[in-house]
Structures are given as C-alpha cells and as structure tokens.
Amino acid sequence: MSEPRYSEPEYSGGAYPPYVPVPAAQQVPQNHPSTIIVLVLGIVSVTVMPLVAPVAWVMGRRALREIDASNGWYTGRSEVMVGYIIGIVVTCLMLAGVVAFAGLMSLVVIAAV
C-alpha cells in the first residue's frame, strides 16, 4: 500500500480566502535632515556672515559621514558637499584675513616705535 498524499485544500469560497503575503511597501530614500541647513549655511557664509562657515564645515562633514554610512537610505550628498566645500574655503579665507590683519597691525606697531 502506498502512503496517502496530502495536498493543499482548494479554496471553496468559505469565510476566509487563502493567505497571500503582501510585499512590504518599499521605502524611498530621503534627503539627509541636514542637507538644506548645510547648503544654506555655506551660502550665507559667502554672502552675509562668514562666521557661520566653520559651522557649515563641521555639520557638512558629519552629514557626509552619515550619508555614506546609510547604504543609500539618505540622499543629498551633492548639496551637502557644496555647503561643506564652501565652509572650508570661507573658513580658510577668514583665517588668512585674520593672519594678514595681525601681520599688518604688527608692522604698524613696529613702524610706530
């Protein structure tokens, strides 16, 4: 004698339909929360207030690390990169201006003596 074969019962229109798994909704990558802030700080540091350039630099670096570590979950890398680079450039120009001003003032003091 052979063993009986078991098969799935067919749906006969009873109270419940058969279970069909529904795929989870795919989540769409989103911009990093600091994307716009870093970009705006970079632009503001060039146009209005250069003292925010180091903030754009630090926030941009942190955002870039988080974007790179997110495995594609966060986007906006190019915008963050623009604000980050502007922050670096303006900070360096600001420091060069401070050094030049200090050098000029020392020459004035030496010439006055």
C-alpha positions as CSV (number, residue, x, y, z in Angstrom):
1,M,0.0,0.0,0.0
2,S,1.2,3.5,-0.8
3,E,1.0,6.4,1.6
4,P,-1.7,8.9,1.1
5,R,-0.7,12.2,-0.5
6,Y,-1.7,15.4,1.2
7,S,-2.3,18.5,-0.8
8,E,-3.4,22.0,-0.1
9,P,-7.2,22.2,0.2
10,E,-8.7,24.2,-2.5
11,Y,-10.5,27.5,-1.7
12,S,-14.1,26.8,-1.8
13,G,-15.4,30.3,-1.2
14,G,-15.7,29.9,2.6
15,A,-15.4,32.5,5.2
16,Y,-11.7,33.3,4.7
17,P,-9.7,33.5,1.5
18,P,-6.3,31.8,1.4
19,Y,-3.4,33.8,2.9
20,V,-1.4,35.6,0.2
21,P,1.6,37.5,1.6
22,V,1.6,41.2,0.6
23,P,5.1,42.6,-0.1
24,A,6.1,45.4,2.2
25,A,6.0,48.8,0.8
26,Q,9.4,49.9,-0.5
27,Q,10.7,52.9,1.3
28,V,12.1,55.6,-0.8
29,P,15.4,57.1,0.1
30,Q,15.1,60.6,1.5
31,N,17.3,63.7,1.8
32,H,19.5,63.8,4.9
33,P,17.9,66.1,7.5
34,S,20.9,68.5,7.5
35,T,21.1,68.8,3.7
36,I,19.4,72.1,3.3
37,I,20.9,73.5,6.5
38,V,24.5,72.9,5.4
39,L,23.8,74.3,2.0
40,V,22.2,77.5,3.3
41,L,24.9,78.0,5.9
42,G,27.5,77.7,3.2
43,I,25.8,80.3,1.0
44,V,25.2,82.6,4.0
45,S,28.9,82.4,4.9
46,V,29.9,83.6,1.5
47,T,27.3,86.4,1.2
48,V,26.4,87.7,4.6
49,M,28.2,86.3,7.6
50,P,31.5,84.4,7.2
51,L,31.4,83.4,10.9
52,V,29.0,80.6,10.1
53,A,31.5,78.9,7.7
54,P,33.0,76.7,10.4
55,V,29.6,75.5,11.3
56,A,28.8,74.6,7.7
57,W,32.2,72.8,7.6
58,V,31.5,70.7,10.8
59,M,27.9,70.0,10.0
60,G,28.7,69.1,6.4
61,R,31.4,66.6,7.4
62,R,29.0,64.9,9.9
63,A,26.2,64.8,7.3
64,L,28.6,63.3,4.7
65,R,29.7,60.6,7.1
66,E,26.1,59.7,7.9
67,I,25.1,59.7,4.2
68,D,28.0,57.4,3.3
69,A,27.1,55.1,6.2
70,S,23.4,54.9,5.3
71,N,23.8,52.4,2.5
72,G,21.7,54.6,0.1
73,W,19.0,55.5,2.6
74,Y,20.0,59.1,2.7
75,T,20.4,61.3,-0.4
76,G,21.5,64.9,-0.9
77,R,25.2,64.2,-0.9
78,S,26.0,66.8,-3.6
79,E,24.1,69.6,-1.8
80,V,25.9,68.7,1.4
81,M,29.2,68.6,-0.4
82,V,28.7,72.1,-1.9
83,G,28.0,73.6,1.6
84,Y,30.9,71.7,3.1
85,I,33.4,72.9,0.5
86,I,32.1,76.5,0.7
87,G,32.5,76.2,4.5
88,I,36.1,75.1,4.2
89,V,37.0,77.8,1.6
90,V,35.4,80.6,3.5
91,T,37.0,79.5,6.8
92,C,40.4,79.3,5.3
93,L,40.0,82.8,3.7
94,M,38.7,84.1,7.0
95,L,41.8,82.7,8.8
96,A,44.1,84.1,6.2
97,G,42.5,87.5,6.6
98,V,43.0,87.3,10.4
99,V,46.7,86.4,9.9
100,A,47.1,89.2,7.3
101,F,45.4,91.7,9.6
102,A,47.6,90.6,12.6
103,G,50.7,90.9,10.4
104,L,49.7,94.3,9.2
105,M,49.0,95.5,12.7
106,S,52.4,94.2,13.9
107,L,54.1,96.2,11.1
108,V,52.2,99.3,12.1
109,V,53.2,98.9,15.7
110,I,56.9,98.3,14.8
111,A,56.9,101.3,12.4
112,A,55.4,103.5,15.1
113,V,58.2,102.7,17.6
